[in-house]
Amino acid sequence: MAYWLFKSEPDVFSFDQLTAKGAKGEEWTGIRNYQARNNMRKMVIGDRGFFYHSNIGKAVVGVVEVCALVHPDSTADIPAWECVDVRGVAPMPRHITLDEIKTVKALSEMVLVKNSRLSVQPVLDAEWKLICELGGLKL
């Protein structure tokens, strides 16, 4: 299993809105960055990811699971843009902010710290475990 981080502005689409969709999940639409799209092309069903609220809050707030492989983005005008579907798995008992992540030496090389603008990004196994531990999440 691979791990990822999905960023969304909570006033546009929040973790609560995703979990309200239930087991069917929702398309992760609107990605218009080739690196982020290519990350989604690497995903398999069952991969897990952090749901990160950007702009407002700037924190890991939940865990999602990929529930449909990459396919054309229904909101795109051209076929180059693709997306996966994700569903909510669990909220983080304690939100882990970007400021907190930046203070943890073991997370200093995390893509979120080095390239905070990338909307869909990989998370290393050790980073995943540490953030889950910091957030009090046991999966």
C-alpha positions as CSV (number, residue, x, y, z in Angstrom):
1,M,0.0,0.0,0.0
2,A,1.2,3.5,-0.8
3,Y,0.3,6.6,1.1
4,W,-0.7,10.1,-0.2
5,L,-1.8,13.5,0.9
6,F,-4.9,15.2,-0.8
7,K,-5.3,18.9,-0.3
8,S,-8.6,20.7,-0.4
9,E,-9.8,24.1,0.8
10,P,-12.4,23.3,3.5
11,D,-14.8,26.0,2.3
12,V,-14.8,24.4,-1.1
13,F,-14.8,20.7,-0.2
14,S,-14.2,19.5,3.4
15,F,-13.4,16.2,5.0
16,D,-16.9,16.2,6.5
17,Q,-18.4,16.6,3.0
18,L,-16.4,13.7,1.8
19,T,-17.4,11.4,4.7
20,A,-21.1,12.3,4.1
21,K,-20.7,10.7,0.6
22,G,-20.3,7.3,2.4
23,A,-18.7,4.2,1.0
24,K,-19.1,5.3,-2.7
25,G,-16.8,8.2,-2.1
26,E,-16.3,11.1,-4.5
27,E,-14.2,12.0,-7.5
28,W,-11.1,14.0,-6.6
29,T,-11.7,16.5,-9.3
30,G,-10.2,19.8,-10.4
31,I,-6.5,18.8,-10.4
32,R,-4.8,20.8,-13.1
33,N,-1.2,20.1,-12.3
34,Y,0.7,17.3,-14.2
35,Q,2.7,16.2,-11.2
36,A,-0.4,15.8,-9.1
37,R,-2.2,14.0,-11.9
38,N,0.7,11.7,-12.4
39,N,0.6,10.9,-8.7
40,M,-3.0,9.8,-9.0
41,R,-2.0,7.6,-12.0
42,K,0.2,5.6,-9.5
43,M,-2.6,4.9,-7.1
44,V,-4.3,1.6,-6.6
45,I,-7.5,0.8,-4.8
46,G,-6.9,0.6,-1.1
47,D,-4.1,3.1,-1.0
48,R,-4.6,5.5,1.9
49,G,-4.1,9.2,2.1
50,F,-4.3,12.1,4.5
51,F,-7.1,14.7,3.9
52,Y,-5.4,18.1,4.4
53,H,-7.4,21.3,4.8
54,S,-5.4,24.0,3.0
55,N,-5.7,27.7,3.3
56,I,-8.1,27.6,6.2
57,G,-6.7,25.5,9.1
58,K,-3.7,24.1,7.2
59,A,-3.9,20.7,8.9
60,V,-4.2,17.0,8.4
61,V,-7.8,16.4,9.5
62,G,-8.6,12.8,8.3
63,V,-7.7,9.7,6.4
64,V,-9.1,8.7,3.0
65,E,-8.9,5.6,0.9
66,V,-8.7,5.3,-2.9
67,C,-11.9,3.5,-4.0
68,A,-11.7,3.9,-7.8
69,L,-8.7,3.9,-10.1
70,V,-7.7,6.9,-12.2
71,H,-10.3,7.9,-14.8
72,P,-11.2,11.0,-16.8
73,D,-12.0,14.0,-14.6
74,S,-15.7,14.7,-15.1
75,T,-15.1,18.5,-14.6
76,A,-12.3,18.7,-17.2
77,D,-12.6,20.2,-20.7
78,I,-9.7,18.1,-22.1
79,P,-9.0,14.4,-21.6
80,A,-5.5,15.1,-20.2
81,W,-7.0,15.6,-16.8
82,E,-7.8,12.6,-14.7
83,C,-8.7,11.8,-11.1
84,V,-9.3,8.9,-8.7
85,D,-12.2,8.5,-6.3
86,V,-11.7,8.6,-2.6
87,R,-13.8,7.9,0.5
88,G,-13.5,9.0,4.0
89,V,-12.0,6.4,6.4
90,A,-11.5,8.2,9.8
91,P,-11.1,11.7,11.2
92,M,-7.9,12.5,12.9
93,P,-8.6,12.6,16.6
94,R,-6.2,15.6,16.8
95,H,-5.6,17.7,13.8
96,I,-1.9,18.0,12.9
97,T,-1.1,21.5,11.6
98,L,1.5,22.4,9.0
99,D,3.2,24.5,11.7
100,E,3.5,21.4,13.9
101,I,4.7,19.2,11.0
102,K,7.5,21.8,10.3
103,T,8.7,21.5,13.9
104,V,9.3,17.7,13.7
105,K,12.7,16.9,12.4
106,A,11.7,13.5,11.1
107,L,9.1,15.3,8.8
108,S,11.5,18.0,7.5
109,E,11.8,16.3,4.1
110,M,8.1,15.7,3.7
111,V,6.7,16.9,0.3
112,L,4.2,19.0,2.2
113,V,7.1,20.9,3.8
114,K,9.2,21.1,0.6
115,N,6.5,21.7,-2.0
116,S,3.5,22.8,-0.1
117,R,1.6,23.9,-3.2
118,L,1.3,20.4,-4.7
119,S,-2.3,19.3,-4.3
120,V,-1.8,15.5,-4.5
121,Q,1.5,14.3,-3.1
122,P,3.2,11.1,-1.9
123,V,3.8,10.4,1.8
124,L,6.5,8.0,2.9
125,D,5.7,5.1,5.2
126,A,7.6,6.6,8.2
127,E,5.9,10.0,7.7
128,W,2.5,8.3,7.6
129,K,3.2,6.4,10.8
130,L,4.5,9.4,12.6
131,I,1.6,11.7,11.6
132,C,-0.9,9.0,12.6
133,E,0.8,8.7,16.0
134,L,0.9,12.5,16.5
135,G,-2.8,12.7,15.7
136,G,-3.7,9.8,18.0
137,L,-5.0,7.7,15.1
138,K,-4.8,3.9,15.2
139,L,-5.7,2.2,11.9
